[in-house]
Amino acid sequence: MILAVTTALACVIALLAAAVPARETAGRRHRGTAQAIASRLREPNREHNSAVGRLDEHAFRERAAAIAQELAADLRDPTLTIREKSDALVALRDIGPLGAAVAPTLVAVLHDYDHAESKLSRVAYFCEVTEAMEKVAPSDPTVIRALADALDREPPGDETCHRCACALEALIAAGPAAKTIAGPTLERLARQPSRIQHNRLEQAITATGGAPTMVPSLLARASSGSASIDDRAASLRALAKSWGPAEQGGERSGPTGR
């Protein structure tokens, strides 16, 4: 009898929860408009029928920037849930570089859920923010610094570092702009046992142009028993790609020059 009552109460609570309308956040309100902005950015020469798509270029950019600021306000709102903030991050990814002015907010909220009880939440939220950084302002020095600092503060361990991979993907998008700021962090990671999947570290080193200054570290990684075969091969590829056409033709004796 008690079990039946408990089950019935649970069903009632679930029905009441389902009946409560979702909060009207900027992420929900601008979902369609953000998608329309993304469509116009992908195909700028095509005719677009959406309200934002029909704007002239100046008005289009102003509207996208204004929506990005509203989405940033969602991220700063402590009363919103991770799921509600996720809506804002998805929309910011769609708006892309037209929302570059919200980069400081993305930096400020990067670690908001580092101490969440759920490891999945800690990883998922962090990676959603880094993905937004990658789309919105990958070359912004404050973004690059935040990503490098995030990599530096990841605790050591034997488990695969999924958050590291997400931060590295954003640094890959930053390219050479990240070399000076993130280079020391990337080299430190290259000297450590491999914890990052899919060769993201080596890809970041290559994308930022840091390989020529990391020859000893990459050679050590390529010969390390603690690195996977894929990572060792990727380290050698990073070194090979650091040689330009002239060097491959024999004008230099190695990645570091004569």
N, C-alpha and C positions, 0 to 999 in steps of 0.2 A: 504493500500500500504506500509506504513512504517513498519507495523507488518510483512508483507511478506518479505521485504528486511532484516529486523532484523533477522528473522528466517533463511533466506538463508545465511546470514553472519555467524550466529552461526553454521550452518551445515558445512560451509567451514572451519571455525576455528577448528571444531571437527575433520574434515577429515585431515587437516594439522597436527594436534596434533598426530593423530593416525599414520600418515606417518613418524613422527620423530622416528628414532630408539632409543630403550631404551639404557641408558648408560651402558657401559661394566664395571660393578662393580665386586669386588671380590665375593660378595654374589651370583651374577648371574653366574659368571664364574665357581665357584667351587660347585655349587648346587649338580650336579650329583656325583662329587668326594666325597663330604661330606656324601651323602647318602650311597655311597659304603663303606666309612670308618665306618659308623654306622652299616652297614650290617656285616662287618668283626668283629666288636667289639661284636655284638650280637651272632655271630656264629664263634668263632675263629678256630674251628676244621674242618669247612667245606671248601671245595675248592672254591675259588672265582675267577671269570674270569675278573673282572675289572682290569685296570692297577694298581691301588693302592692296590687292593686286592691280587695281585700276588707278591708284594714286600716281601722281608724277613722282619722279625720282626723289626729289627733296622731301616731299610729304611722306613718301614711303619710308625713307630712312628715319625721319623724325618719329613716325608712328611706331616703328619697330623699337627704337630706343626707349620710347615712353613705356611701351608694354614691358620691355626688359626691366625697367625700374620697378614696375608693379610686381613683377615676378620676384625680384630681389627682396621686396618687402615681405613676401611670403616666406622666404628663406630666413629672414630675421625675426619672424613672428614665433615666439616661444610657445604659443598655444597650439600651433599646428603639429600634426603628427608627421612621422617620416613619410608615410604614404602621400599625405597632402603636399609635402615639400617636394616629393618626387615628381608630382605633376608640374611644378614650377621648373624643376631642372630639365625635364623633358622638353618643355616649351623653350627654355633658354638654348638648348642644343639646336632647336629648329631655327631660332632667330640668328644664332651664330655671331659673326663679327659685328653685326649691327647692334649687338648688346654689349660691346666691349667695355662700356662705362661701368658695368656691374662687376667687373673683375675684383675690386676690393671686397665686395660682399662674398663672392665665392671663396676668396682667401680666408675671410673671417669665419665662415661656417664650415670649413673643411673638416675640422676635428670635433664638430658638435656632438657626434655620437660615438666618439672613441671609447667611451666607458659604458655603452649600452650593454645590457645583460646578454643579448643575443649576438654571437659572433657574426652570424649572417647579416644582422642589421649593421654592425660595425663596418663590415666589408662593403655591403651593398651601397650604403649611403656615401661612404668615402669615394667609391668608384663612380657613383653617379655625379658627384661634384667634380672629380677630376675629368670626367668625360665632358661635362659642361665647360670646364676650363679649356679643354682641348679644342672645343668648337668655337668658344666665344673670344678668348684672348690668349692663345698659346704662347705668343712671343712677349707678353707683358712681363717685365722683370720681376714684379711682385708675385706673379703666378709661378714663374720658374723658381724663385726663391722658396715659395711655399711648398712646391713639389719636392725640391731638394731637401728641405728641412723635414718634410714628412718621411722621406726615405731614411734620413739620418736618425729619426726618432723611433723607427720600427724596432721593436725588441728582437734581439738575436734568438735563434732557435733552429730546430731541424725541420719544422713544418714549411710547406710551400707558402711563400708570401704573396697572396693574391693582391693585397693592397699595393705592394711594390710594383707588380705588373701594371696596375692601373696608373700609378704615378709615372711609370716609365713610358707608357703609351702617350701620355700628354707631353712628355719631354721629346718624344719622337716627333710629334706634331710641331713642337717649337723649333726643332732643327738647330742650325748653327747659332741661333740667338741664345741657346741654353748652354753653350760650351763653357763660357767663363764662369757662370754661376754654378752650374750643376756638374761641371767636369770633375772637381775633386770628389764629389759624392759618388759619381759613376766609377771612378777609379778605385775608390774604397770598396765598393761592391764587387768589382772585378777581382779584388784580392781575397775575397771571402768565399767560403763554400757556397756552391750554387743553391739558391732557394727560390729562384724565379723561373717560371715555365715559359716555353715558346720562344726562347732566345730574346726576350724583350730587352735584357740588359745590353747584349751585344748590338741589337738593333738601335738602341738609344745612343750607344757610343758611336756607332757609324753615322747616325742621323745628325748628331751634334758636331761631328767632325773631330772628335776627341781622340781617335785611335792613334794618330802619330805621336801624341804625348804620353801614351799609355803602353808603349811597346813591351817593357818588362812585365807589367802586370798581365797583359793579354797573353804573352808567351807562357808565363807561369800558369795562367788559367788553362791554356791549351794543353799543358802537360800534367795538369793536376788530376789525381785520382778521385778527388771529391766532386769534381764537375762531371756532369753527364756527357756522354759522347756527343750529343747534339750541341751542348754548350761549348765543348772544346772545339768542335768544328766551326761553330759560329764565331768563336774568338779568332780563329785563323782567317775566316772570311772577313772579319772586321779589319784585321791587319792588311789583308790583300786589297781591300777597297780603299785603304788609306793611301795606296800608291796611285798617283795619277798616271795618265798615258805616257808622260815622259819618263817617269820612274820605271814603268813596266818595260820601256824600251831600253833600259839599262843605264840611264843617266845618273841614277842614284844607286848606292849599294844596298839600301834597305829602307824600312819605313822611317827611320830617324835621320836619314841622310848620311853623307860621308863623315 
